[in-house]
Amino acid sequence: MTAFLDSLAHTWPPFVLVVGLLLIGHAAAREGVFAWIGERCALVRGPDVVVFVMVMVLSALVCATLNLDTAVVFMTPVAIETARRRGSDVVLFAYTSAMMANAASTLLLGSNLTNLLVASPEGISGSSLTRALALPWVASITVTVVIALAWRGRYLGRGDIQTPEERLTLRWSPGVFGVLGAIVAVVGVPQPALVVLLLGLIVEVVDSIRRHTSPEWRQLWAVANPVLLGPLFGLAVGVGWLGRVWSAPGHWLDHASLVHTVVATALGSVLLNNLPAASLIAGHHVAHPLAAIIGLDLGPNLFVTGALSSLLWWRVATAHGVRPTLGRLTILGVVTGVVTLATATALLR
């Protein structure tokens, strides 16, 4: 029973955080927050490739400093709106946002919950992790951008844009306060999940009152999407419990080489999702914990099942008018995943 409760305690925060972020993102999108930011990015002078790189670097910084789920919910719509308003390639901007969320999640302990699950039992501090993974992080985001440009860079234009006659205006609204509040909570609160969830509910209710309507609970239920998150949460708790009562995976990783650790954790993230995979080895000594973090963070790009952020990206992209295809995402993901894993591993050595 203790193992189950321990697994439950480590598993619920990211899921609750994601629900809160989805609610805030829903309100912010309805109020035009992301469209406004996208328009400002689209008005940057220069060829489309410069704007594309700028948006992706911004996404990487948001992912590193806040976390990858926040980056997916807030930056994917910005990337899509930027591409649309420049008449550029929406597919390139949208799909690279999915790749970047995982590729940029290795820098800080808080960038990805898997970092905390692996590093904490090993006594790895935030500063030591950042020093060790700074170069692999820079290489990963650089490789991600280069691969994306090689894939669809030919569809980018020269940036011959016209300033719109009427620019969008951004007013202080519940969605704006929600986005700012979520950023403050993620950065400043040690356990921000419940704070962000409460903030998301307040934002939705206040926005409904402001529009003189009652909260659309069915729509909010669809936004939270418990049909998707519920089974994944159950799997994560179950695998986390298994990892606490079954020592074989931890024992094997205690004797595995650096490369074997990266490969095993990357495949584990695809087969189980990276959160359950991290829970499976949490609490056990790992010979190469930084290699495990690389595998758990970069491996999810190999397939959509690899991380909650990938499933979250699919929902956010669809909500903003993009129709993701599994084949296209997988092809880009496999190439990006393999090359970034190899590059980061080589630099870690």
JOFEN-V904893 format. One record per residue. N is the residue number from 1. RES is the residue in three letters. PSI is psi in whole degrees, -180 to 180 (* if undefined). NEAR is the number of other ideal C-beta (glycine too) atoms within 12 Angstrom. D_CENTER is the distance of its C-alpha to the mean C-alpha in Angstrom with 2 decimals. Layout:
n=N res=RES psi=PSI near=NEAR d_center=D_CENTER
n=N res=RES psi=PSI near=NEAR d_center=D_CENTER
This chain:
n=1 res=MET psi=-38 near=10 d_center=31.57
n=2 res=THR psi=-41 near=12 d_center=30.33
n=3 res=ALA psi=-40 near=23 d_center=27.86
n=4 res=PHE psi=-46 near=21 d_center=26.53
n=5 res=LEU psi=-36 near=15 d_center=26.22
n=6 res=ASP psi=-43 near=22 d_center=24.52
n=7 res=SER psi=-43 near=32 d_center=21.91
n=8 res=LEU psi=-42 near=23 d_center=21.54
n=9 res=ALA psi=-32 near=21 d_center=21.23
n=10 res=HIS psi=-16 near=36 d_center=18.36
n=11 res=THR psi=-36 near=38 d_center=16.47
n=12 res=TRP psi=-32 near=29 d_center=16.75
n=13 res=PRO psi=-47 near=32 d_center=14.89
n=14 res=PRO psi=-33 near=44 d_center=11.21
n=15 res=PHE psi=-42 near=38 d_center=12.54
n=16 res=VAL psi=-41 near=31 d_center=14.61
n=17 res=LEU psi=-43 near=41 d_center=11.98
n=18 res=VAL psi=-43 near=44 d_center=9.96
n=19 res=VAL psi=-45 near=38 d_center=13.44
n=20 res=GLY psi=-43 near=41 d_center=14.30
n=21 res=LEU psi=-39 near=49 d_center=11.42
n=22 res=LEU psi=-42 near=45 d_center=12.35
n=23 res=LEU psi=-44 near=44 d_center=15.93
n=24 res=ILE psi=-43 near=50 d_center=15.56
n=25 res=GLY psi=-37 near=43 d_center=13.70
n=26 res=HIS psi=-47 near=40 d_center=16.53
n=27 res=ALA psi=-42 near=41 d_center=19.19
n=28 res=ALA psi=-40 near=43 d_center=17.93
n=29 res=ALA psi=-41 near=37 d_center=17.84
n=30 res=ARG psi=-32 near=31 d_center=21.28
n=31 res=GLU psi=1 near=32 d_center=22.63
n=32 res=GLY psi=17 near=23 d_center=21.60
n=33 res=VAL psi=-48 near=37 d_center=19.39
n=34 res=PHE psi=-34 near=38 d_center=16.92
n=35 res=ALA psi=-39 near=29 d_center=20.01
n=36 res=TRP psi=-46 near=29 d_center=21.71
n=37 res=ILE psi=-42 near=34 d_center=19.06
n=38 res=GLY psi=-39 near=37 d_center=18.84
n=39 res=GLU psi=-42 near=27 d_center=22.64
n=40 res=ARG psi=-41 near=26 d_center=22.85
n=41 res=CYS psi=-38 near=37 d_center=20.65
n=42 res=ALA psi=-25 near=38 d_center=22.74
n=43 res=LEU psi=-1 near=23 d_center=25.90
n=44 res=VAL psi=131 near=26 d_center=25.26
n=45 res=ARG psi=146 near=16 d_center=28.22
n=46 res=GLY psi=172 near=21 d_center=28.01
n=47 res=PRO psi=161 near=20 d_center=27.07
n=48 res=ASP psi=-33 near=34 d_center=23.94
n=49 res=VAL psi=-35 near=29 d_center=22.69
n=50 res=VAL psi=-43 near=25 d_center=22.76
n=51 res=VAL psi=-40 near=36 d_center=20.77
n=52 res=PHE psi=-49 near=43 d_center=18.19
n=53 res=VAL psi=-41 near=31 d_center=17.86
n=54 res=MET psi=-47 near=29 d_center=17.84
n=55 res=VAL psi=-39 near=42 d_center=14.96
n=56 res=MET psi=-38 near=44 d_center=12.82
n=57 res=VAL psi=-40 near=27 d_center=13.97
n=58 res=LEU psi=-42 near=33 d_center=13.21
n=59 res=SER psi=-42 near=47 d_center=9.55
n=60 res=ALA psi=-40 near=39 d_center=9.63
n=61 res=LEU psi=-39 near=25 d_center=11.60
n=62 res=VAL psi=-43 near=38 d_center=9.55
n=63 res=CYS psi=-45 near=45 d_center=6.58
n=64 res=ALA psi=-43 near=40 d_center=9.59
n=65 res=THR psi=-31 near=25 d_center=11.63
n=66 res=LEU psi=-86 near=38 d_center=9.72
n=67 res=ASN psi=171 near=46 d_center=6.50
n=68 res=LEU psi=-32 near=53 d_center=2.81
n=69 res=ASP psi=-40 near=48 d_center=3.72
n=70 res=THR psi=-42 near=43 d_center=6.37
n=71 res=ALA psi=-42 near=46 d_center=5.44
n=72 res=VAL psi=-48 near=46 d_center=4.77
n=73 res=VAL psi=-39 near=49 d_center=7.84
n=74 res=PHE psi=-35 near=44 d_center=9.81
n=75 res=MET psi=-27 near=51 d_center=9.56
n=76 res=THR psi=-47 near=51 d_center=9.69
n=77 res=PRO psi=-36 near=45 d_center=12.98
n=78 res=VAL psi=-45 near=40 d_center=14.18
n=79 res=ALA psi=-44 near=50 d_center=13.94
n=80 res=ILE psi=-46 near=43 d_center=15.72
n=81 res=GLU psi=-38 near=38 d_center=18.30
n=82 res=THR psi=-47 near=45 d_center=19.00
n=83 res=ALA psi=-44 near=39 d_center=19.80
n=84 res=ARG psi=-44 near=26 d_center=21.91
n=85 res=ARG psi=-19 near=33 d_center=23.90
n=86 res=ARG psi=-5 near=40 d_center=24.75
n=87 res=GLY psi=29 near=20 d_center=25.66
n=88 res=SER psi=-170 near=38 d_center=23.36
n=89 res=ASP psi=102 near=29 d_center=21.42
n=90 res=VAL psi=-37 near=33 d_center=18.78
n=91 res=VAL psi=-46 near=30 d_center=17.77
n=92 res=LEU psi=-48 near=39 d_center=17.06
n=93 res=PHE psi=-44 near=48 d_center=14.99
n=94 res=ALA psi=-49 near=46 d_center=12.94
n=95 res=TYR psi=-35 near=44 d_center=12.46
n=96 res=THR psi=-29 near=50 d_center=11.77
n=97 res=SER psi=-39 near=52 d_center=8.81
n=98 res=ALA psi=-44 near=49 d_center=7.32
n=99 res=MET psi=-40 near=54 d_center=8.82
n=100 res=MET psi=-34 near=49 d_center=7.96
n=101 res=ALA psi=-43 near=53 d_center=4.21
n=102 res=ASN psi=-42 near=57 d_center=5.87
n=103 res=ALA psi=-30 near=53 d_center=9.08
n=104 res=ALA psi=13 near=49 d_center=8.64
n=105 res=SER psi=15 near=54 d_center=7.53
n=106 res=THR psi=-8 near=53 d_center=11.23
n=107 res=LEU psi=-44 near=38 d_center=13.12
n=108 res=LEU psi=159 near=37 d_center=13.45
n=109 res=LEU psi=-40 near=32 d_center=13.95
n=110 res=GLY psi=-3 near=35 d_center=11.73
n=111 res=SER psi=-29 near=41 d_center=8.66
n=112 res=ASN psi=134 near=48 d_center=8.01
n=113 res=LEU psi=-31 near=45 d_center=10.56
n=114 res=THR psi=-32 near=51 d_center=11.89
n=115 res=ASN psi=-43 near=42 d_center=13.15
n=116 res=LEU psi=-42 near=33 d_center=15.17
n=117 res=LEU psi=-36 near=41 d_center=16.45
n=118 res=VAL psi=-42 near=46 d_center=17.78
n=119 res=ALA psi=-38 near=35 d_center=18.92
n=120 res=SER psi=-49 near=23 d_center=20.64
n=121 res=PRO psi=-24 near=26 d_center=23.30
n=122 res=GLU psi=-4 near=30 d_center=24.08
n=123 res=GLY psi=25 near=13 d_center=24.69
n=124 res=ILE psi=122 near=26 d_center=22.38
n=125 res=SER psi=163 near=16 d_center=22.05
n=126 res=GLY psi=-40 near=20 d_center=19.23
n=127 res=SER psi=-40 near=14 d_center=21.52
n=128 res=SER psi=-37 near=17 d_center=22.56
n=129 res=LEU psi=-44 near=35 d_center=19.09
n=130 res=THR psi=-42 near=26 d_center=18.25
n=131 res=ARG psi=-42 near=17 d_center=21.66
n=132 res=ALA psi=-32 near=30 d_center=21.29
n=133 res=LEU psi=4 near=40 d_center=17.87
n=134 res=ALA psi=-49 near=22 d_center=18.23
n=135 res=LEU psi=-47 near=23 d_center=19.98
n=136 res=PRO psi=-34 near=37 d_center=17.78
n=137 res=TRP psi=-48 near=40 d_center=14.73
n=138 res=VAL psi=-43 near=25 d_center=16.80
n=139 res=ALA psi=-40 near=30 d_center=17.97
n=140 res=SER psi=-45 near=46 d_center=14.65
n=141 res=ILE psi=-32 near=43 d_center=13.44
n=142 res=THR psi=-47 near=27 d_center=17.09
n=143 res=VAL psi=-40 near=35 d_center=17.43
n=144 res=THR psi=-44 near=45 d_center=14.42
n=145 res=VAL psi=-43 near=37 d_center=16.10
n=146 res=VAL psi=-44 near=25 d_center=19.50
n=147 res=ILE psi=-42 near=32 d_center=18.78
n=148 res=ALA psi=-42 near=41 d_center=17.37
n=149 res=LEU psi=-36 near=28 d_center=20.52
n=150 res=ALA psi=-31 near=19 d_center=22.72
n=151 res=TRP psi=-52 near=28 d_center=21.42
n=152 res=ARG psi=19 near=26 d_center=21.99
n=153 res=GLY psi=-24 near=24 d_center=23.06
n=154 res=ARG psi=-17 near=14 d_center=26.50
n=155 res=TYR psi=-4 near=21 d_center=25.45
n=156 res=LEU psi=144 near=32 d_center=24.69
n=157 res=GLY psi=-173 near=22 d_center=27.64
n=158 res=ARG psi=-3 near=15 d_center=29.62
n=159 res=GLY psi=28 near=23 d_center=28.35
n=160 res=ASP psi=81 near=14 d_center=31.56
n=161 res=ILE psi=156 near=24 d_center=30.28
n=162 res=GLN psi=137 near=11 d_center=32.42
n=163 res=THR psi=127 near=15 d_center=31.81
n=164 res=PRO psi=145 near=16 d_center=31.74
n=165 res=GLU psi=-39 near=6 d_center=34.90
n=166 res=GLU psi=113 near=7 d_center=33.10
n=167 res=ARG psi=152 near=16 d_center=29.85
n=168 res=LEU psi=146 near=21 d_center=27.44
n=169 res=THR psi=147 near=16 d_center=27.91
n=170 res=LEU psi=120 near=22 d_center=25.54
n=171 res=ARG psi=153 near=14 d_center=27.24
n=172 res=TRP psi=122 near=14 d_center=26.41
n=173 res=SER psi=170 near=25 d_center=25.23
n=174 res=PRO psi=-39 near=32 d_center=23.43
n=175 res=GLY psi=-40 near=39 d_center=20.17
n=176 res=VAL psi=-48 near=28 d_center=20.48
n=177 res=PHE psi=-35 near=27 d_center=21.34
n=178 res=GLY psi=-45 near=41 d_center=18.48
n=179 res=VAL psi=-48 near=42 d_center=15.86
n=180 res=LEU psi=-41 near=23 d_center=17.87
n=181 res=GLY psi=-39 near=32 d_center=18.39
n=182 res=ALA psi=-41 near=43 d_center=14.78
n=183 res=ILE psi=-45 near=29 d_center=14.24
n=184 res=VAL psi=-42 near=18 d_center=17.45
n=185 res=ALA psi=-44 near=31 d_center=16.68
n=186 res=VAL psi=-38 near=40 d_center=13.42
n=187 res=VAL psi=-41 near=22 d_center=15.37
n=188 res=GLY psi=-13 near=17 d_center=18.75
n=189 res=VAL psi=127 near=23 d_center=18.77
n=190 res=PRO psi=-41 near=14 d_center=18.62
n=191 res=GLN psi=87 near=21 d_center=17.56
n=192 res=PRO psi=-3 near=33 d_center=15.96
n=193 res=ALA psi=-56 near=30 d_center=15.18
n=194 res=LEU psi=-36 near=20 d_center=18.64
n=195 res=VAL psi=-46 near=28 d_center=18.99
n=196 res=VAL psi=-39 near=41 d_center=16.00
n=197 res=LEU psi=-48 near=33 d_center=17.25
n=198 res=LEU psi=-41 near=24 d_center=20.74
n=199 res=LEU psi=-42 near=38 d_center=19.75
n=200 res=GLY psi=-43 near=41 d_center=18.15
n=201 res=LEU psi=-43 near=29 d_center=21.40
n=202 res=ILE psi=-44 near=25 d_center=23.57
n=203 res=VAL psi=-45 near=40 d_center=22.01
n=204 res=GLU psi=-44 near=38 d_center=22.58
n=205 res=VAL psi=-47 near=23 d_center=26.10
n=206 res=VAL psi=-40 near=25 d_center=27.13
n=207 res=ASP psi=-38 near=33 d_center=26.01
n=208 res=SER psi=-43 near=24 d_center=28.07
n=209 res=ILE psi=-41 near=14 d_center=31.02
n=210 res=ARG psi=-33 near=20 d_center=30.78
n=211 res=ARG psi=7 near=18 d_center=31.04
n=212 res=HIS psi=41 near=7 d_center=33.84
n=213 res=THR psi=163 near=15 d_center=32.28
n=214 res=SER psi=151 near=14 d_center=31.40
n=215 res=PRO psi=134 near=25 d_center=27.80
n=216 res=GLU psi=87 near=19 d_center=26.90
n=217 res=TRP psi=-35 near=16 d_center=25.94
n=218 res=ARG psi=-40 near=10 d_center=25.61
n=219 res=GLN psi=-40 near=21 d_center=23.09
n=220 res=LEU psi=-37 near=28 d_center=21.12
n=221 res=TRP psi=-42 near=20 d_center=21.38
n=222 res=ALA psi=-37 near=18 d_center=20.01
n=223 res=VAL psi=-45 near=36 d_center=17.03
n=224 res=ALA psi=-30 near=30 d_center=16.29
n=225 res=ASN psi=61 near=28 d_center=16.94
n=226 res=PRO psi=-20 near=19 d_center=18.44
n=227 res=VAL psi=-35 near=14 d_center=19.74
n=228 res=LEU psi=-48 near=27 d_center=16.38
n=229 res=LEU psi=-33 near=32 d_center=15.00
n=230 res=GLY psi=-56 near=17 d_center=18.50
n=231 res=PRO psi=-38 near=19 d_center=19.29
n=232 res=LEU psi=-38 near=32 d_center=16.02
n=233 res=PHE psi=-44 near=31 d_center=16.72
n=234 res=GLY psi=-41 near=22 d_center=20.27
n=235 res=LEU psi=-44 near=28 d_center=19.40
n=236 res=ALA psi=-42 near=38 d_center=17.30
n=237 res=VAL psi=-44 near=31 d_center=20.25
n=238 res=GLY psi=-45 near=26 d_center=22.78
n=239 res=VAL psi=-37 near=35 d_center=21.41
n=240 res=GLY psi=-40 near=39 d_center=20.99
n=241 res=TRP psi=-43 near=28 d_center=24.61
n=242 res=LEU psi=-41 near=27 d_center=25.72
n=243 res=GLY psi=-24 near=38 d_center=24.37
n=244 res=ARG psi=-19 near=30 d_center=26.41
n=245 res=VAL psi=-10 near=21 d_center=29.60
n=246 res=TRP psi=116 near=20 d_center=29.39
n=247 res=SER psi=-3 near=18 d_center=29.48
n=248 res=ALA psi=-49 near=15 d_center=29.66
n=249 res=PRO psi=-44 near=33 d_center=26.04
n=250 res=GLY psi=-38 near=32 d_center=26.14
n=251 res=HIS psi=-42 near=16 d_center=29.64
n=252 res=TRP psi=-45 near=23 d_center=28.76
n=253 res=LEU psi=-22 near=38 d_center=25.88
n=254 res=ASP psi=-21 near=22 d_center=28.35
n=255 res=HIS psi=4 near=18 d_center=30.53
n=256 res=ALA psi=154 near=27 d_center=28.14
n=257 res=SER psi=171 near=18 d_center=27.98
n=258 res=LEU psi=-48 near=28 d_center=25.04
n=259 res=VAL psi=-44 near=23 d_center=24.48
n=260 res=HIS psi=-36 near=23 d_center=25.02
n=261 res=THR psi=-44 near=36 d_center=22.46
n=262 res=VAL psi=-47 near=42 d_center=19.74
n=263 res=VAL psi=-46 near=29 d_center=20.90
n=264 res=ALA psi=-44 near=34 d_center=21.28
n=265 res=THR psi=-34 near=46 d_center=17.90
n=266 res=ALA psi=-45 near=41 d_center=16.18
n=267 res=LEU psi=-37 near=26 d_center=18.46
n=268 res=GLY psi=-37 near=38 d_center=18.00
n=269 res=SER psi=-37 near=47 d_center=14.27
n=270 res=VAL psi=-41 near=33 d_center=15.28
n=271 res=LEU psi=-36 near=21 d_center=18.26
n=272 res=LEU psi=-16 near=35 d_center=17.09
n=273 res=ASN psi=142 near=42 d_center=13.26
n=274 res=ASN psi=-28 near=53 d_center=12.00
n=275 res=LEU psi=-50 near=50 d_center=12.42
n=276 res=PRO psi=-37 near=43 d_center=16.01
n=277 res=ALA psi=-40 near=41 d_center=16.65
n=278 res=ALA psi=-38 near=48 d_center=15.95
n=279 res=SER psi=-31 near=45 d_center=18.09
n=280 res=LEU psi=-34 near=44 d_center=20.73
n=281 res=ILE psi=-5 near=47 d_center=21.40
n=282 res=ALA psi=136 near=41 d_center=20.80
n=283 res=GLY psi=-10 near=29 d_center=24.20
n=284 res=HIS psi=149 near=31 d_center=25.68
n=285 res=HIS psi=135 near=22 d_center=26.53
n=286 res=VAL psi=130 near=40 d_center=24.71
n=287 res=ALA psi=-36 near=24 d_center=26.69
n=288 res=HIS psi=76 near=31 d_center=23.79
n=289 res=PRO psi=-35 near=40 d_center=20.90
n=290 res=LEU psi=-35 near=36 d_center=19.19
n=291 res=ALA psi=-38 near=39 d_center=19.51
n=292 res=ALA psi=-40 near=52 d_center=17.97
n=293 res=ILE psi=-42 near=51 d_center=14.86
n=294 res=ILE psi=-45 near=51 d_center=14.73
n=295 res=GLY psi=-42 near=49 d_center=15.28
n=296 res=LEU psi=-29 near=53 d_center=12.76
n=297 res=ASP psi=-42 near=55 d_center=9.86
n=298 res=LEU psi=-27 near=51 d_center=11.18
n=299 res=GLY psi=-37 near=49 d_center=12.97
n=300 res=PRO psi=-19 near=51 d_center=10.42
n=301 res=ASN psi=-17 near=51 d_center=10.77
n=302 res=LEU psi=-31 near=38 d_center=14.33
n=303 res=PHE psi=155 near=31 d_center=14.01
n=304 res=VAL psi=-23 near=35 d_center=12.06
n=305 res=THR psi=-6 near=32 d_center=13.03
n=306 res=GLY psi=-30 near=47 d_center=11.27
n=307 res=ALA psi=151 near=50 d_center=8.18
n=308 res=LEU psi=-34 near=49 d_center=7.72
n=309 res=SER psi=-33 near=49 d_center=4.34
n=310 res=SER psi=-44 near=46 d_center=6.97
n=311 res=LEU psi=-37 near=35 d_center=9.50
n=312 res=LEU psi=-43 near=43 d_center=7.92
n=313 res=TRP psi=-41 near=46 d_center=7.65
n=314 res=TRP psi=-45 near=31 d_center=11.20
n=315 res=ARG psi=-45 near=35 d_center=12.43
n=316 res=VAL psi=-45 near=40 d_center=11.37
n=317 res=ALA psi=-43 near=38 d_center=12.78
n=318 res=THR psi=-42 near=20 d_center=15.80
n=319 res=ALA psi=-24 near=29 d_center=16.43
n=320 res=HIS psi=24 near=36 d_center=16.74
n=321 res=GLY psi=6 near=20 d_center=19.24
n=322 res=VAL psi=138 near=30 d_center=17.55
n=323 res=ARG psi=91 near=17 d_center=18.72
n=324 res=PRO psi=147 near=31 d_center=16.41
n=325 res=THR psi=140 near=18 d_center=18.51
n=326 res=LEU psi=-39 near=18 d_center=17.78
n=327 res=GLY psi=-47 near=13 d_center=20.13
n=328 res=ARG psi=-44 near=25 d_center=18.72
n=329 res=LEU psi=-38 near=36 d_center=15.09
n=330 res=THR psi=-43 near=24 d_center=16.61
n=331 res=ILE psi=-50 near=21 d_center=18.95
n=332 res=LEU psi=-40 near=39 d_center=16.52
n=333 res=GLY psi=-41 near=44 d_center=14.13
n=334 res=VAL psi=-47 near=27 d_center=17.17
n=335 res=VAL psi=-49 near=25 d_center=18.51
n=336 res=THR psi=-45 near=44 d_center=15.41
n=337 res=GLY psi=-48 near=43 d_center=14.67
n=338 res=VAL psi=-46 near=26 d_center=18.36
n=339 res=VAL psi=-42 near=30 d_center=19.03
n=340 res=THR psi=-38 near=45 d_center=16.20
n=341 res=LEU psi=-46 near=46 d_center=17.07
n=342 res=ALA psi=-43 near=26 d_center=20.70
n=343 res=THR psi=-48 near=30 d_center=20.38
n=344 res=ALA psi=-39 near=46 d_center=18.43
n=345 res=THR psi=-43 near=35 d_center=20.85
n=346 res=ALA psi=-39 near=20 d_center=23.82
n=347 res=LEU psi=-25 near=26 d_center=22.97
n=348 res=LEU psi=-31 near=32 d_center=22.42
n=349 res=ARG psi=* near=19 d_center=25.94
